[in-house]
Amino acid sequence: MGTRFKNKDLAAKLGVSGTLVSLVLNNKADQHGIKKETQEKVLALAKQMGFFSSPDHGRTEVAPVEEKPGVIGMIVPSMSDPFITGITPYLQKAFASIGVGFSIITRDPDDQRFNRFAIAFKKFFSGMILVGDAADESTIRTLRSTDYPFILLEKLPKGLRLNTVCTDYAAGAKFVVNHILKLGYQNIVIVADKKLLLTHRDNLETLEEAIDEVKTIKKPVVLEFDSSLNGYDTDLSQLEVFLRPPYRADVILSMHSSIVYPLMIHLRKRKLRVPQDIAIVSMEEGINFDLMLTPVTSLRKPLPGMAIKVANMIWSEVKNSGRGKYKRLVNITPELVVRNSCGTL
């Protein structure tokens, strides 16, 4: 009977991860971008060490490999979210650097069907990242009950201590408010997508609190809009009264990047110039904000840093089989990217 080796024995000799060895021996190397040269080295040494030896010479069974599939899954509420499209390349790079596969799943709107799928995660993924609204109470409860390795991204659960990576929105709000203060703006209108506010109202409250701390800035006006499917047909008519005296806004703070595009179109139709007549600051970075006719000042999430933290944290959970002793909440400070729209440049 051939000597039985574990993947870690091969990995130690080659100086690679056990997961990479597992992917090669399970014929999954190509789909995870592992170089042919590396695959050949793994297979050659595996054969040399008797990894493919069989107790019955009439059969060619492959010796058992790691139970963990070596793939991390990420459940997202929607693939159209700029945050998802922005952080995905960094996550792919972070997981590839440690020889781990990475896959994205959109959350099924059918709760019962999704709950059945959540139970089967262990068959397909070593661990799971739950993003934003995908981290609902039912899914968290299901994963915790089986000690399944998972972490939360951009979701802060109330009353639970879980591994979480979030943007430090409070710090970002202070950056924006201090910048507005330096520019001398006093009349602020905050605009937001009503649907998105259903799950992000705490961010609005954080921004309002940051403004309240500055006594020289007036209490802001908050307007919530029903955005259309494509966003560009959003009805912004209720904004009109605040674009002229007696209030006349100095600056518009957009809670969501999706509102900025129709907002720019609306102001252009009203022949209002940005930033000469009114300034705009977005509380989140949007696609091509730097290429717009008037580049938009915005808070940019630290995507590369978040991706590295996420990869390290979930892989630590995987190695501890979901029973890590410590639970960590990591808040990463965003960056205020100053462009023409706020009136500084």
N, C-alpha and C positions, 0 to 999 in steps of 0.2 A: 504493500500500500504506500502510495507516495506521501511524502511529508506535506502537511497542511500549513500554509502560510496565511497570515493576515495581510490585508492591504497595507497596513502601516509598516510591515516589514519591507515590502517593495518600495514604499514611499520613502522610507528612511535611507535606503541604499541609493535611491535616485535623487534625493533632495527635493521631492515634490510633495504635494498634499495627498492624503489618503483618498480624498474625493476625486482628484484627477485620475488616480489609479483605477478607482471604481468605475468611472465613466469610460475609460479605455477598455477595461475588461468586459464591460457590458455593451460594447459596441455603440456607445453614445458620444464618442469623442468628437466626431465631425460636427454634430449638431450643436456642440458647445464650443466650437472654434479652437480645439486643441490641435496644435501643429502636428503634421504627419511625422516629423522627425521625433517628436516627443512620444507619439503613439508607438513608433517602432522600438524605441528604447524600452518602454514599459513592457511591451509584448515579448521582446527578446529576453529581458531579464526574468520575466515571469516564467517563460519556458525553461530557462536555464535553472531556475530554482525549483522546478517541478510543479509549478502552479497549476498546470493543466493535466497532471497525472491523474489517472482514474483507478480506483480499486478493481474495476472490471475492465481488462484490456480490450474487451469486445465493444465497449462503449466509449464515447468521447465527451463525457460530462465535464463541464467547467466547474472548478471548485467554487464553493460559496464565496460571495463577495459581501461587502458591507450592506447592512440592511438599509442604511440611509441612502435615498436616491441621489443626493448631492445636488439638488435643485431647490432654490428659494423662490417661493411664489409671492406675488404682491397683488392684493385685492384693492381695486380702486372704484370709486363711485361712478366715474365717467372718464373716458379716454380723451374727451375734449377739454379737460381742465389744463390750462397752461402750466400749472405746477407739475402735473404728471408728465407732460411732454418735455418739460424742462429738466426734471431730475432723472428721468429714465436713462439717458446716456451715461450719466455719472454713476448710477447704480450698476449698470452693465459693466462698466470699467472696473468698479470696485470689486464686484464679485468675480470677474474674470481674473483679477490679480491674485485671488486665493483659490482659483481652480473650481469655482462653484457656478452652476448654471443659474439662470434667472428667467422668470416667466411672469407675465402680467395677466390678471383675470379681471374682467369687469363684473361687479357684483350683480347677481341676478335679482331683479326687482320682485320676483316671486319669493317671499320669505320662506315658505315651507320647502320649496325646491332647493333654495340656497342652503338652508339648514341641513338638508340631507347631504348636500355636496360637502359642507364643512366637515362632517363626520369622516368623510373619505380623504381628507387632505393628506393624512399620513402616508397613504399609498403612493402619492405623487410628489410630495414636497418634504424636504427636511425641516423646513420652517416657513413661517408666513409673516408678511408685513401687511398690516391693515392700515389703509390710508383714509383719513378724514371720516366721512359718514359711513364708510364700509365697516368701521369698527363699532358696530351696534352692540347693544347689551347682550342680545341672544348669541351672537357669534363669539363674543368674548367669553361668555359663560360656557359655551360648548368646548372651546379650545382649552380653557383653564381646567375643565373637568378631567381631561385626559393628559395633563402636563405636556401639552403640545407646545413646542417652541414658537413664540410669536412676539412681535413688538408692534407698537402703534406709531404711526407717523402723522404729524399734524392733527393729533387728536388727544385732548387732555381729559381723561375720564374722571368724573366726580366721585369721590369716595372710594376709589380703588387705587392701589399702588401697583403699577405695571411699568414695564420697560417702555419708555416713550421718548421720541425725538420730535421736538417742536421748534418753530420759530419764536423767538422772544418778541412777541407783538408789542408788549408794553414798552420795551426799549425802542422799537421802531417808531411807535406813536410819539414818543418824546423827541426823537430825532426830527420828525416832521413838524411838530409844534414849535420846537426851538428855531427851526429854519424859517417858519412863517413869522415868528416873533421878530427875528432879525430883519425880515423884509418889511416889517411895519404893517402887515395885514391885520385887520380887526374883524371884518364881517366875513364869516365863513359859512358856506353851504356844504353840507355833507350829502352826497348822493350815493345810493346803494340799490342793488338788485334785491327786490322784496323776497324772491324765492331763495336766494343764497343766504339772506339774513336769517332764515328760519333756523339754520344750524350754526351761524357765525355771529349771532347778536352780541356775544361776549366781546368780540373784537370791536364792535361799534361802541360798546360801553367803555372799553379801555381807552379808545380814542377820545371820547367825550370827557372822561376823567382827566386825561392829560391836558386837554384844553382848559378845563375848569381850574386847574392849578395855576394857570397864568391869568392874573387879574386884569391885565391890560387888553386881553382878547375877549370879545363879547361871546355870549352863549351861542353856539352854532345852531343853524337851522338844519334839520335832518329831513331829507326827501327820499321816499322809497318808490321805486318804479317797477312796473311789470314789464320785464323784457320779453321781446318776441323771440321766436325760434332762431332767427338769424341775428338778432341784437340790433340791427341797424334801423329797424322800424319802431324802436322803443319810443313811446309817447313821453316827451319831456316838457309838455306844455305847462305843467305846474311850476316849472323852474322860472317862468317868465317874470313873475311878480318880484322875484329876488334879483333880477338883472338890471333893475332901474330903481331910482329913488322912490320911497324914502330909505329902503334897506340897501340896495345895491351891493351885491357881494364883491369882495376883493379877490377871493380865491375859492375855488371849488375843490373839495377833497373827495375823490372817488374811492369808495370802499373796495370796489371790484374793477378789475381791468376791463371786463367786458362792457362796462358802462362808458368807458372813455371814448371809444370809437363813435357811437351815436352822439355823444356829447359834443365832440369836435365838429361833427357834421351840423348839429343843431346850432351851435354858436356861429359857424360860418354862414349859415343861411340867414341868421339875424345880423350879419355883418359886424359881429363882435370879434375883435382880434385877441389871440392868445400869444403872449401874455399882456399885450399893451392895454387891453380893456379889462381883461379878467385872467387871473392865473389859474392853473390846474396842477394838482398833485395827485398821483394815484397811490393808494396804500398797498398795491401789489404790482409787480412788473407784468407787462403784457407783451404779446408777440409783436415784434417790430416797433416797439415804442421809440427806439433810437432812430428809426428811418421815417417817421411820420413827418408831415410838412412842418409841424412844430414838435420837435422831440419832447417826450413827456417825462417829467421828473417823477420818480417812483421809488418805492421801497423794494429792494431786490433781496429775495431769500438767498441764504448762503448755500446754494445747491451742492457744490462740490464737498463742502464740509459736512453737510447733512448726510450725503450719500456714504461717506467714509464712516461716520458714526453709526449709521443704520447697518451697514455691512458688518462692522465689528461687533455690534451689539447682538444682532440676530445670530451670527455664527457662534458667539459665546453661549447663547441660549441653546443652540443645537448641540454643542459639545457637552453641555450640562443636562441634556435631555429635557429641557424645559423646566428644570428644577434648580435654577441658579439661586444662590443664597441671597444675592442683593438685587433689588429692582432700582433702576436708574431713570430719572427724569432729566433729559438733556435739553436745555434751552440754548439755541444758537442765535446770536444777535444778527439782524439783517443789516443791509447797507442802504443808505439813502443815496441814490444816483441822481445827481442834480443835472438837469437839462434845461432847455430854453423855456418850457411851458410855465415854470414858476416865476419867471421874471428876473432870475439871478444873472443869467448869461445874456 
